[in-house]
Amino acid sequence: MNQTLPHNLDAEKALLGSLLVYPQSLKTVNELGLMHDSFFLETHGIIFNAMNQVVLSGKNVDATTLLSRLDDMGMLGRIGGVETITSLLEGSTSSANIKYYAQIILDKAMLRSLILTAESIASRGFNQEEELDEVLDSAEKLIMQVTRNRRATDFRNPKEVINEVMETISRMSSNKTNITGMKTSYKALDNVTNGLQKGDLIILAARPSMGKTAFALNLGLQVARHNDQPVAIFSLEMPAEQLIMRMLSANAAIPGNQLRSGYLNNAEWNKLNEAANDLRQLPIYIDDTPGMKVSEIFSKCRKLKAEQGLGMVVIDYIQLINASSSKNSENRQQEVSEISRALKGLAREMRIPVIALSQLSRLVERREDKRPMLSDLRESGALEQDADLVMFLYRDEYYQKNDVEQAQEEVEVDIAKHRNGPTRRIKLAFSRNINAFYNLVLEE
């Protein structure tokens, strides 16, 4: 590199000199996220580190204690001796400028990090042995690591975390609600989960025709409506037009086959137009790209969050996702395990609930009791391991083979795994002809 990396030595000197005169400000700059490697000049980083070492030993920072600590560290000669510390004292200014100097140093450190990251990405780009998807995914992660949290440190102070948790509890108490995550409006589900939680990977599984896609769409609609948060739906099996048709059917309470035929009376047209206007207002984004790779899902979620925000992701369904790498393409179980881990990473990185639909093994059909179990999750035990919440759908009517179609059926939602709460079977009402789920009204 011919150009010098961004830096401001005057700000570094002024900050260190001011900290020697106003050592109580050391806590302030540490809270801003300043660290020894934020300094361009290694000497300045060593001095800053020594200052923190003095504080950790229970002493006040001044020229004498700093020189003693540097000597104990074997660094006094390396930083230029007593003359260097003296020159810093001579360049000290008012404590009012300390935050300003610290921010300059942090900004220059970030620019350097971006430049070095870009060089690393360029180097990988020239390496033609790596697959393009791996290079793209790595590039996005590297950039996100630099920009996601400018004040990130290796460890979080327990006091800070406790304060955040206490504030959350206090806010929930004043709101008189038990919902701490994304409200679904399904009361029984919300009571068990306290809402769909940020950072959770939620596996929704069922045998074919149980209504898992319909339920996932209903969850997406309810989260977008009641939380005013964008919802991304990745449909790897069904085109967007069919998903919207299902949503309109549920929203307008008009059977899907009737919408597809177009035979609607005036009242039904009015209901359909109202449902369409309602859907237009909801922040729902659909991607129906088939055979999508998990790295592409990451990329699109990062872009959507940056541009519009992101409250939840729905993926239909997990067995249709391609892993970012082709290394495990011959072993589908390992590939699904890789995808599962990646989706859990997506939930944590985006700080949102991720709902991934999954198929179940045919072994369910061979049992007398057709209710699914965790061991029925198809192709990978990693799904059970990585998931924070596993929900199974079961409709007894499906196995009764009744000729008469009921207006509403009772659907059992089995919360078979709940990492942070109870497991329980709850019941909802399902109108199969309009793909809509409702709270079950129990007779007194």
Secondary structure in CASP SS format (residue, H / E / C, confidence):
PFRMAT SS
TARGET T0000
AUTHOR 0000-0000-0000
METHOD secondary structure of the structure
MODEL  1
M C 1.00
N C 1.00
Q C 1.00
T C 1.00
L C 1.00
P C 1.00
H C 1.00
N C 1.00
L H 1.00
D H 1.00
A H 1.00
E H 1.00
K H 1.00
A H 1.00
L H 1.00
L H 1.00
G H 1.00
S H 1.00
L H 1.00
L H 1.00
V H 1.00
Y C 1.00
P H 1.00
Q H 1.00
S H 1.00
L H 1.00
K H 1.00
T H 1.00
V H 1.00
N H 1.00
E H 1.00
L C 1.00
G C 1.00
L C 1.00
M C 1.00
H H 1.00
D H 1.00
S H 1.00
F C 1.00
F C 1.00
L C 1.00
E H 1.00
T H 1.00
H H 1.00
G H 1.00
I H 1.00
I H 1.00
F H 1.00
N H 1.00
A H 1.00
M H 1.00
N H 1.00
Q H 1.00
V H 1.00
V H 1.00
L H 1.00
S C 1.00
G C 1.00
K C 1.00
N C 1.00
V C 1.00
D C 1.00
A H 1.00
T H 1.00
T H 1.00
L H 1.00
L H 1.00
S H 1.00
R H 1.00
L H 1.00
D H 1.00
D H 1.00
M H 1.00
G C 1.00
M C 1.00
L C 1.00
G C 1.00
R C 1.00
I C 1.00
G C 1.00
G C 1.00
V H 1.00
E H 1.00
T H 1.00
I H 1.00
T H 1.00
S H 1.00
L H 1.00
L H 1.00
E H 1.00
G C 1.00
S C 1.00
T C 1.00
S C 1.00
S H 1.00
A H 1.00
N H 1.00
I H 1.00
K H 1.00
Y H 1.00
Y H 1.00
A H 1.00
Q H 1.00
I H 1.00
I H 1.00
L H 1.00
D H 1.00
K H 1.00
A H 1.00
M H 1.00
L H 1.00
R H 1.00
S H 1.00
L H 1.00
I H 1.00
L H 1.00
T H 1.00
A H 1.00
E H 1.00
S H 1.00
I H 1.00
A H 1.00
S H 1.00
R H 1.00
G H 1.00
F H 1.00
N C 1.00
Q C 1.00
E C 1.00
E C 1.00
E C 1.00
L H 1.00
D H 1.00
E H 1.00
V H 1.00
L H 1.00
D H 1.00
S H 1.00
A H 1.00
E H 1.00
K H 1.00
L H 1.00
I H 1.00
M H 1.00
Q H 1.00
V H 1.00
T H 1.00
R C 1.00
N C 1.00
R C 1.00
R C 1.00
A C 1.00
T C 1.00
D C 1.00
F C 1.00
R C 1.00
N C 1.00
P H 1.00
K H 1.00
E H 1.00
V H 1.00
I H 1.00
N H 1.00
E H 1.00
V H 1.00
M H 1.00
E H 1.00
T H 1.00
I H 1.00
S H 1.00
R H 1.00
M H 1.00
S H 1.00
S H 1.00
N H 1.00
K C 1.00
T C 1.00
N C 1.00
I C 1.00
T C 1.00
G C 1.00
M E 1.00
K C 1.00
T C 1.00
S C 1.00
Y C 1.00
K H 1.00
A H 1.00
L H 1.00
D H 1.00
N H 1.00
V H 1.00
T H 1.00
N C 1.00
G C 1.00
L E 1.00
Q C 1.00
K C 1.00
G C 1.00
D C 1.00
L E 1.00
I E 1.00
I E 1.00
L E 1.00
A E 1.00
A C 1.00
R C 1.00
P C 1.00
S C 1.00
M C 1.00
G C 1.00
K H 1.00
T H 1.00
A H 1.00
F H 1.00
A H 1.00
L H 1.00
N H 1.00
L H 1.00
G H 1.00
L H 1.00
Q H 1.00
V H 1.00
A H 1.00
R H 1.00
H H 1.00
N H 1.00
D C 1.00
Q C 1.00
P C 1.00
V E 1.00
A E 1.00
I E 1.00
F E 1.00
S E 1.00
L C 1.00
E C 1.00
M C 1.00
P C 1.00
A H 1.00
E H 1.00
Q H 1.00
L H 1.00
I H 1.00
M H 1.00
R H 1.00
M H 1.00
L H 1.00
S H 1.00
A H 1.00
N H 1.00
A H 1.00
A C 1.00
I C 1.00
P C 1.00
G H 1.00
N H 1.00
Q H 1.00
L H 1.00
R H 1.00
S H 1.00
G C 1.00
Y C 1.00
L C 1.00
N C 1.00
N H 1.00
A H 1.00
E H 1.00
W H 1.00
N H 1.00
K H 1.00
L H 1.00
N H 1.00
E H 1.00
A H 1.00
A H 1.00
N H 1.00
D H 1.00
L H 1.00
R H 1.00
Q H 1.00
L C 1.00
P C 1.00
I E 1.00
Y E 1.00
I E 1.00
D E 1.00
D C 1.00
T C 1.00
P C 1.00
G C 1.00
M C 1.00
K E 1.00
V H 1.00
S H 1.00
E H 1.00
I H 1.00
F H 1.00
S H 1.00
K H 1.00
C H 1.00
R H 1.00
K H 1.00
L H 1.00
K H 1.00
A H 1.00
E H 1.00
Q C 1.00
G C 1.00
L C 1.00
G C 1.00
M E 1.00
V E 1.00
V E 1.00
I E 1.00
D E 1.00
Y C 1.00
I H 1.00
Q H 1.00
L H 1.00
I C 1.00
N E 1.00
A C 1.00
S C 1.00
S C 1.00
S C 1.00
K C 1.00
N C 1.00
S C 1.00
E C 1.00
N C 1.00
R H 1.00
Q H 1.00
Q H 1.00
E H 1.00
V H 1.00
S H 1.00
E H 1.00
I H 1.00
S H 1.00
R H 1.00
A H 1.00
L H 1.00
K H 1.00
G H 1.00
L H 1.00
A H 1.00
R H 1.00
E H 1.00
M H 1.00
R C 1.00
I C 1.00
P C 1.00
V E 1.00
I E 1.00
A E 1.00
L E 1.00
S E 1.00
Q C 1.00
L E 1.00
S C 1.00
R C 1.00
L H 1.00
V H 1.00
E H 1.00
R H 1.00
R C 1.00
E C 1.00
D C 1.00
K C 1.00
R C 1.00
P C 1.00
M C 1.00
L H 1.00
S H 1.00
D H 1.00
L E 1.00
R C 1.00
E C 1.00
S C 1.00
G C 1.00
A H 1.00
L H 1.00
E H 1.00
Q H 1.00
D H 1.00
A C 1.00
D C 1.00
L E 1.00
V E 1.00
M E 1.00
F E 1.00
L E 1.00
Y E 1.00
R C 1.00
D H 1.00
E H 1.00
Y H 1.00
Y H 1.00
Q H 1.00
K C 1.00
N C 1.00
D C 1.00
V C 1.00
E C 1.00
Q C 1.00
A C 1.00
Q C 1.00
E E 1.00
E E 1.00
V E 1.00
E E 1.00
V E 1.00
D E 1.00
I E 1.00
A E 1.00
K E 1.00
H E 1.00
R C 1.00
N C 1.00
G C 1.00
P C 1.00
T C 1.00
R E 1.00
R E 1.00
I E 1.00
K E 1.00
L E 1.00
A E 1.00
F E 1.00
S E 1.00
R C 1.00
N C 1.00
I C 1.00
N C 1.00
A E 1.00
F E 1.00
Y E 1.00
N E 1.00
L C 1.00
V C 1.00
L C 1.00
E C 1.00
E C 1.00
END
